[in-house]
Amino acid sequence: MDKGIDRRDLVIALGAAVGSTSLLTSGLAVAQGNSQRKAARAGVANFVNGEASIADGDAQPQTLTSGTVIKQGQAIETSASGEVHIVFDDGGMLALRPSSRVLIDQAQIAGSFSDALTMTLLRGALRSISGWIGKFDRSSYQLRTPTATVGIRGTDHELAIIPDGEEKKGETAGVHNWVHEGGTTLSNAGGHTDVEPGHAAWAAHNGQAPQPHQGIPPYLQKRATSHERRINAHAQHVTEHIEKRMQKRGMIKAGETLKDAQQRHQAQRGNTVEEPAKPKQNGKEEARRKRRHPRA
């Protein structure tokens, strides 16, 4: 066999090997980057009752215990008797009810006004208390379901999914949203409706426009558990939770408050807070005033 040909073959083989190594290295770098993005921290499960699991993407679910760090890309699921409370790094909280599953789609909680949090409730029900993300830019916080979306404005609210064909007696299938404090907008392909504190609304799975409930349906209220006191305690002190975390991240200085940060953020966006102006009289009202008081 010709030795020149052997040398050429060797050079080609070495070149291919180097190329493969480069591609492998590049592929590993991309995979590592994707893994790091998926691994962005969201918060901590600070209370787990009964059976609950956590899974990364398509990986096998693992038992979820109190103290587990919750990350972007993970799905949390509870059994029929399980409940999980997650405290997010922005001071907010999520209480996942029994027989429920939620996916942490995006968690960007680095300690800035541009942080974002997006979750999808795939099954069951939850209660959500927003942290600084919902206080600074409500568009940066979003809670989704397969058929509807909830936008918030500094909110404590409940969300429940009742699948078609699985509603119990007296229940209505659909996505249900009940607001305790703040306000939400329930939206789907058919339209949207605003939900104020002490009110609830629902959206059918077929895409018809959301509509308000007449009062709070009992089947929504029954989703509260014996651990509601823990959630209420966090809700009552949520501003303190937020301020503590903001100070730790350097977002506010000692002595500053969440309100100070909100005003600073609004000013940076060219939307400074001003005292409400006194209502001005329109032309007709002014003419009537002059007829009544001609010397004025």
C-alpha positions in Angstrom: 0.0 0.0 0.0 1.3 3.5 -0.9 2.7 5.2 2.2 1.7 8.7 0.9 -1.9 7.6 0.8 -1.6 6.4 4.4 -0.3 9.8 5.5 -3.2 11.5 3.7 -5.6 9.2 5.3 -4.0 9.9 8.7 -4.3 13.7 8.2 -7.9 13.4 7.2 -8.7 11.2 10.1 -7.0 13.5 12.5 -8.8 16.5 11.1 -12.1 14.7 11.4 -11.3 13.8 15.0 -10.4 17.4 15.8 -13.6 18.6 14.1 -15.7 16.0 16.1 -14.0 17.1 19.3 -14.8 20.7 18.5 -18.4 19.9 17.7 -18.7 17.8 20.9 -17.2 20.6 23.0 -19.6 23.1 21.3 -22.5 20.8 21.9 -21.5 20.3 25.6 -21.3 24.1 26.0 -24.7 24.6 24.5 -26.2 21.8 26.6 -24.5 23.3 29.7 -25.9 26.8 28.9 -29.4 25.3 28.4 -29.0 23.5 31.7 -28.0 26.6 33.5 -30.9 28.5 32.1 -33.3 25.8 33.2 -31.7 25.6 36.6 -32.4 29.3 37.4 -33.6 29.4 41.0 -37.2 30.4 41.8 -37.5 29.8 45.5 -37.8 27.2 48.2 -40.5 24.7 49.3 -40.8 25.7 52.9 -43.8 23.5 53.7 -44.8 20.1 52.4 -47.7 18.1 53.8 -48.5 14.6 52.6 -47.1 13.3 49.3 -45.6 15.6 46.7 -43.1 15.2 43.9 -40.8 17.3 41.7 -39.5 16.6 38.3 -37.0 18.3 35.8 -38.6 18.2 32.4 -39.1 14.5 31.3 -37.0 13.2 34.2 -38.4 10.7 36.7 -40.2 12.6 39.5 -38.5 12.7 42.9 -40.1 13.0 46.3 -40.4 16.7 47.3 -39.5 17.6 50.8 -39.5 20.8 52.8 -36.3 22.8 52.1 -36.0 21.7 48.5 -34.9 24.5 46.1 -37.4 25.1 43.3 -36.0 25.9 39.9 -37.1 27.0 36.5 -38.3 24.2 34.3 -39.5 22.0 37.2 -42.9 20.6 37.7 -44.4 20.2 41.2 -47.2 17.7 41.8 -49.3 16.9 44.9 -51.2 13.8 45.8 -54.9 13.7 46.8 -53.8 14.6 50.4 -50.7 16.6 49.5 -50.0 20.3 49.7 -46.9 22.4 49.0 -46.1 26.0 49.9 -43.3 27.6 47.9 -41.8 30.9 49.0 -40.3 32.6 45.9 -37.1 34.6 46.1 -39.0 37.9 45.4 -41.0 37.4 48.6 -44.1 36.0 47.0 -45.7 32.6 47.8 -47.6 29.8 46.0 -49.7 27.3 47.8 -50.3 24.2 45.6 -53.6 22.5 46.6 -54.1 18.7 46.7 -54.3 16.7 43.4 -52.6 19.6 41.6 -49.7 20.1 39.2 -47.8 23.3 38.3 -44.9 24.0 36.0 -42.4 26.8 36.7 -41.9 28.0 33.1 -39.7 31.0 33.8 -38.0 32.2 36.9 -35.8 35.3 36.5 -35.4 36.6 40.1 -32.0 38.2 40.1 -33.0 41.3 42.2 -34.0 43.9 39.6 -37.0 45.7 38.3 -36.9 43.5 35.2 -37.3 40.2 37.0 -40.0 37.9 35.7 -42.0 34.8 36.8 -44.3 32.7 34.7 -46.1 29.5 35.8 -48.6 27.1 34.3 -51.2 25.4 36.4 -51.8 22.1 34.6 -54.2 20.5 37.0 -56.0 21.3 40.2 -55.8 24.5 42.2 -53.5 27.0 43.8 -53.3 30.2 45.7 -50.8 32.8 44.7 -49.4 35.8 46.6 -47.2 38.0 44.4 -43.8 39.4 45.5 -41.8 42.3 44.1 -42.3 41.1 40.5 -46.0 41.8 40.7 -45.5 45.0 42.5 -43.1 46.6 39.9 -44.4 45.3 36.6 -47.5 43.2 36.5 -46.8 42.2 32.9 -43.7 40.3 34.2 -45.8 38.0 36.3 -48.1 35.6 34.5 -50.1 32.5 35.6 -51.3 30.3 32.8 -53.5 27.3 32.3 -54.0 25.2 29.1 -57.1 27.3 28.2 -56.8 30.7 30.0 -54.3 33.2 31.4 -54.3 35.3 34.6 -52.6 38.7 34.7 -52.2 40.4 38.1 -51.6 43.7 39.8 -50.1 43.1 43.2 -52.4 40.3 44.0 -53.5 37.5 46.4 -55.7 35.2 44.4 -56.8 31.7 43.8 -56.9 29.7 40.6 -58.7 26.4 39.9 -59.2 24.1 36.9 -62.2 21.9 36.6 -61.9 19.8 33.5 -64.9 19.1 31.2 -66.7 16.0 32.3 -65.0 15.9 35.7 -67.2 18.5 37.4 -69.0 17.4 40.5 -72.6 18.2 41.4 -73.0 22.0 41.6 -69.7 22.7 39.9 -69.0 24.4 36.6 -66.2 23.1 34.3 -63.7 25.8 33.4 -60.9 27.9 34.7 -61.9 29.8 37.9 -60.2 32.8 39.4 -61.0 34.3 42.8 -59.3 37.4 44.1 -58.6 38.2 47.8 -56.6 41.3 47.4 -55.3 43.4 44.4 -56.9 42.4 41.2 -56.6 40.1 38.2 -57.5 39.9 34.5 -58.8 36.5 33.4 -58.2 36.1 29.6 -58.7 33.5 26.9 -59.2 33.4 23.1 -62.7 34.8 23.5 -61.8 38.0 25.5 -61.1 39.0 29.1 -62.7 40.2 32.3 -61.3 42.1 35.3 -61.7 40.5 38.7 -61.7 42.8 41.8 -61.1 41.8 45.4 -63.9 39.7 46.9 -65.1 38.6 43.4 -64.5 35.6 41.1 -64.8 34.9 37.4 -64.6 31.8 35.2 -63.7 30.9 31.6 -65.1 27.9 29.8 -62.5 25.5 28.2 -64.2 26.1 24.7 -62.8 29.6 24.4 -65.9 31.6 25.2 -65.2 34.9 26.8 -64.7 34.8 30.6 -67.5 36.0 32.8 -68.0 36.9 36.4 -69.4 34.6 39.0 -72.4 35.7 41.1 -70.7 35.6 44.4 -68.0 33.1 45.4 -69.0 29.5 44.5 -68.9 27.2 47.5 -66.8 24.7 45.5 -64.0 27.2 45.2 -64.1 28.0 48.9 -63.9 24.3 49.8 -60.5 24.1 48.2 -59.0 25.9 51.2 -57.2 23.4 53.5 -56.4 23.2 57.2 -53.1 25.0 56.5 -54.7 28.2 55.3 -53.4 30.0 58.4 -49.9 29.7 57.2 -50.8 31.2 53.9 -52.8 34.0 55.5 -49.8 34.8 57.8 -47.5 35.2 54.7 -50.1 37.4 53.0 -50.5 39.7 56.0 -46.7 40.2 56.1 -45.9 40.0 52.5 -44.5 43.5 52.3 -42.1 42.7 55.1 -41.0 39.5 53.2 -40.4 41.5 50.1 -38.5 44.4 51.8 -36.3 41.9 53.6 -35.3 40.2 50.3 -34.9 43.5 48.5 -32.5 44.7 51.2 -30.5 41.5 50.9 -30.3 42.0 47.1 -29.3 45.7 47.4 -32.5 46.8 45.7 -33.4 49.2 48.6 -31.2 50.7 51.4 -31.8 50.4 55.1 -34.7 52.6 56.0 -36.2 52.5 52.6 -39.6 50.8 51.9 -41.2 48.9 49.1 -43.2 52.0 48.3 -40.0 54.0 48.0 -38.7 51.4 45.4 -42.0 51.5 43.6 -41.9 55.3 43.3 -38.3 55.2 42.1 -39.2 52.6 39.5 -42.1 54.6 38.3 -39.9 57.7 38.0 -37.4 55.8 36.0 -40.1 54.8 33.6 -41.2 58.4 33.2 -44.3 57.8 35.3 -43.7 59.8 38.5 -46.3 59.6 41.2 -48.2 62.9 41.6 -51.0 64.1 43.9 -54.3 63.6 42.1 -55.4 66.8 40.4 -58.7 68.4 41.3 -61.4 67.7 38.8 -61.8 70.5 36.2 -65.2 71.8 35.3 -66.2 71.3 31.7 -67.6 74.1 29.5 -71.2 73.5 30.2 -70.7 73.4 33.9 -68.7 76.6 33.8 -71.5 78.3 31.8 -74.1 77.2 34.3 -71.9 78.5 37.1 -71.7 81.9 35.5 -75.4 82.1 35.0 -76.0 81.3 38.6 -73.2 83.7 39.8 -72.9 86.4 37.1 -70.5 88.5 39.2 -68.1 85.6 39.9 
